[in-house]
Amino acid sequence: MDVGLICPRRKGAASHAFWTQIQTGGQEAPAKDNVELRYAGSGQIPEQATFIQNAIDSQVDGIIMTLPDPDALRPLVHKAL
């Protein structure tokens, strides 16, 4: 199973520590269940949109993402469904 994890990268130690922990856990946990996690991260909406489109094009089994700008990313979210 392939899963895309698309996370923002934001300034600030607390935010950075949170997403670093998410990425680390997301890489360690799936290994025991034969899951490949494809991590991509950016604080820029256009780059996040590209990551989402790449996950769709790769036909991953699932996409985990945040929506820092729901209006901008809505079309891609609907496309992924």
HELIX and SHEET records of a PDB file:
HELIX    1   1 ALA A   13  GLU A   28  1                                  16    
HELIX    2   2 PRO A   30  ASP A   33  5                                   4    
HELIX    3   3 ILE A   45  ASP A   57  1                                  13    
HELIX    4   4 PRO A   70  ALA A   80  1                                  11    
SHEET    1   A 3 GLU A  36  GLY A  41  0                                        
SHEET    2   A 3 ASP A   2  CYS A   7  1                                        
SHEET    3   A 3 GLY A  62  MET A  65  1                                        
END                                                                             
